């Protein structure tokens, strides 16, 4: 595995490809392990791009073991008129693969129109997990979603889910409150009430969050002073042998949307919210001894949250996480 990773990164960062960061990422916190990103060639080094100074634009998947799905936003600007045309596409990129998508200046498949400028941004992405015998109902592979993770996390033998138990209450409890609030009346949920309910003290709350606003099934929480927030699990390293410290990382603006009950097959007491944009999704990550390995399997941007009466499940871009909330 490590040999494959090293090989890909060496290719990515050689003269052929540069600027290997996650294109357009404004979330101000690190990309999850193995997340797909937009890579660019050096100017005038991509044969398909004929305009002077043009770079090749690629979708790259550094994951050494799994394919990933990638939702990409495209902005095409006509510098002659100033008109901007927006579009989106969905790709599946194999493990360790990079796929050419466009030229930064002009099209690549017709006579160059060098007044056109193109930029790509990854809106959302996630892992396609294969070889999980407990998820055969999803076909040869599945991606972490509300339904997939709810099934995985209710089977203690499923390797796609980690159960933090009671130690994850302070971390995942606030997410449960946001999921429940999305199905209630429009209004405001006091952040101080949430923190008190789940015993979040100043040592766990690394920033100052505003209240949770609810409007037509969308819940939004904004940091008061633009900080990125880190809420850690409660003594998890000492309480659960073999599980490192877990973290819930909230961006400046977090936004989740209620999923219609008809779209999710589960018990009547569950509430499900999902995220459409990684930049406003929040993350789950792990630190300390063993943290790197856990990040590879379970960390990532939050795709969905399933709230049950006594526990909650989070689907991330790499796997599934469960914690008790009572």
SVG drawing of the C-alpha trace seen along z (x, -y; Angstrom):
<svg xmlns="http://www.w3.org/2000/svg" viewBox="-43 -41 53 53">
<polyline fill="none" stroke="black" stroke-width="0.4" points="0.0,0.0 2.7,-2.5 4.6,-1.7 1.6,-2.5 1.0,-5.8 4.6,-6.9 4.5,-6.0 1.4,-8.1 2.6,-11.1 5.9,-11.0 4.0,-11.2 1.6,-13.8 4.3,-16.2 6.8,-15.8 7.2,-18.3 4.2,-16.9 1.7,-17.7 1.9,-20.6 -0.4,-22.4 -1.6,-19.2 -3.9,-20.7 -7.6,-20.3 -8.7,-22.8 -11.0,-25.6 -11.2,-24.3 -12.3,-27.1 -13.2,-25.1 -9.9,-26.1 -9.3,-22.7 -7.2,-19.8 -8.6,-17.4 -9.4,-13.9 -7.0,-11.1 -7.0,-10.0 -9.6,-12.5 -9.7,-13.2 -8.4,-16.5 -7.9,-18.6 -4.3,-18.5 -2.8,-20.7 0.0,-20.2 2.8,-22.7 2.0,-25.4 2.4,-24.1 3.2,-20.6 -0.2,-18.9 -0.2,-17.9 -4.0,-18.2 -4.0,-21.8 -2.9,-24.0 -3.3,-27.5 -0.2,-29.3 0.2,-28.9 -2.6,-26.4 -2.5,-23.7 -4.1,-20.3 -6.7,-19.8 -7.1,-16.4 -9.2,-14.6 -6.8,-12.6 -7.5,-9.8 -4.6,-9.1 -6.5,-6.3 -4.2,-3.2 -7.0,-0.7 -10.4,-2.0 -12.1,-3.9 -13.7,-7.2 -16.7,-9.0 -16.2,-12.7 -18.7,-15.5 -16.9,-18.4 -18.1,-21.9 -16.8,-23.5 -16.6,-27.3 -16.0,-28.3 -15.3,-32.0 -15.4,-33.8 -12.8,-36.5 -14.2,-38.4 -17.7,-38.8 -17.1,-38.1 -19.8,-35.5 -19.4,-32.6 -21.1,-29.3 -21.3,-26.8 -21.8,-23.0 -21.3,-19.9 -20.3,-16.3 -19.9,-13.1 -16.9,-10.8 -15.7,-7.5 -11.9,-7.5 -10.0,-4.2 -7.5,-3.9 -4.2,-5.7 -5.6,-7.1 -5.7,-10.6 -8.1,-11.4 -7.6,-14.3 -10.7,-16.5 -10.1,-19.9 -7.6,-22.6 -7.3,-25.7 -7.3,-27.8 -9.4,-26.9 -11.0,-23.5 -8.8,-20.5 -10.9,-18.7 -11.5,-21.5 -9.6,-24.4 -8.4,-26.2 -10.5,-29.1 -8.0,-30.7 -10.3,-33.3 -12.0,-30.5 -10.7,-29.9 -11.8,-26.8 -11.5,-26.0 -12.5,-22.9 -13.6,-22.5 -14.5,-19.3 -17.8,-19.8 -18.1,-16.5 -16.4,-13.1 -16.2,-9.7 -14.9,-6.2 -16.3,-3.2 -15.7,-0.2 -15.4,3.2 -15.2,6.7 -17.4,6.1 -19.4,9.3 -21.8,7.5 -22.9,5.0 -23.7,7.4 -27.1,5.8 -25.4,2.8 -23.8,4.8 -20.1,5.2 -19.2,2.0 -20.9,-0.7 -20.2,-4.2 -20.7,-5.5 -24.2,-6.9 -26.9,-7.2 -28.5,-3.9 -25.2,-2.0 -23.7,-3.2 -26.9,-2.6 -26.8,1.0 -23.0,1.4 -23.1,-0.2 -25.9,2.2 -23.7,5.2 -20.8,5.3 -18.8,7.5 -18.9,5.1 -15.4,3.6 -16.8,0.5 -18.0,-0.9 -16.3,-1.9 -18.4,-2.2 -17.1,-4.8 -19.7,-3.9 -20.4,-6.3 -17.0,-8.0 -18.2,-9.6 -21.2,-11.2 -19.7,-14.7 -18.5,-14.5 -21.5,-13.1 -24.3,-14.3 -24.4,-17.8 -24.7,-16.3 -27.7,-14.3 -29.3,-17.5 -28.9,-19.1 -30.4,-16.1 -33.4,-16.1 -33.8,-19.9 -34.1,-19.7 -37.4,-17.9 -38.8,-20.4 -40.2,-23.9 -38.3,-26.7 -36.4,-28.7 -33.2,-28.7 -31.6,-26.0 -29.4,-27.5 -25.8,-26.2 -25.4,-26.6 -28.3,-24.1 -26.6,-21.6 -23.3,-21.9 -24.9,-21.5 -26.8,-18.4 -23.7,-16.6 -21.3,-17.8 -19.1,-19.8 -16.7,-21.9 -14.1,-24.4 -11.4,-21.7 -13.4,-20.0 -14.9,-23.0 -12.0,-24.7 -14.0,-27.6 -17.1,-29.6 -20.1,-28.5 -23.3,-30.4 -26.8,-29.0 -28.2,-26.5 -30.7,-28.0 -33.5,-25.9 -35.3,-26.9 -37.4,-24.6 -35.5,-21.4 -32.0,-23.0 -29.9,-23.4 -27.0,-25.8 -24.4,-26.6 -21.8,-29.3 -18.7,-30.0 -19.0,-33.4 -15.4,-34.4 -14.7,-32.5 -12.8,-29.7 -12.7,-26.1 -14.0,-24.0 -12.6,-20.8 -14.7,-18.8 -12.9,-15.8 -14.3,-12.5 -14.5,-12.2 -11.5,-10.3 -11.9,-7.8 -8.2,-6.8 -8.3,-5.7 -11.8,-4.2 -11.8,-2.1 -8.6,0.0 -7.4,-0.3 -9.4,-3.3 -7.5,-6.6 -8.8,-10.0 -11.7,-11.0 -12.5,-14.6 -15.5,-16.3 -14.1,-19.3 -16.7,-21.9 -16.0,-24.5 -16.8,-28.1 -20.3,-27.4 -21.9,-24.0 -25.0,-23.2 -27.1,-20.0 -30.4,-19.2 -33.2,-16.9 -33.6,-13.7 -37.2,-12.8 -38.3,-9.8 -39.5,-8.1 -35.9,-8.1 -34.5,-6.2 -35.8,-2.8 -35.4,-2.7 -37.5,-2.9 -39.9,-5.8 -37.8,-7.3 -34.8,-8.0 -33.9,-11.4 -31.5,-11.7 -29.7,-14.7 -27.1,-14.9 -24.5,-17.3 -24.3,-18.4 -21.0,-20.3 -17.8,-19.1 -16.8,-22.7 -19.8,-23.0 -20.0,-19.4 -17.6,-19.1 -15.2,-16.2 -14.5,-13.3 -10.8,-12.5 -8.6,-10.6 -5.3,-11.5 -2.7,-9.9 -1.5,-6.3 -3.1,-4.4 -4.8,-7.6 -3.3,-7.3 -4.7,-3.9 -8.1,-4.9 -8.1,-8.0 -7.6,-5.8 -10.6,-3.7 -13.2,-5.9 -12.3,-9.6 -13.6,-12.1 -16.1,-14.8 -19.6,-14.1 -21.9,-12.8 -24.9,-12.1 -26.1,-11.7 -28.6,-9.2 -30.1,-10.1 -31.7,-7.3 -33.2,-7.7 -30.1,-6.4 -27.3,-6.6 -26.3,-8.3 -24.4,-7.2 -22.2,-9.4 -21.4,-8.5 -18.0,-10.0 -16.2,-10.1 -14.2,-7.0 -16.4,-5.0 -18.9,-4.9 -18.8,-6.0 -21.3,-5.3 -21.6,-6.6 -24.0,-6.4 -25.8,-9.7 -27.8,-8.8"/>
</svg>
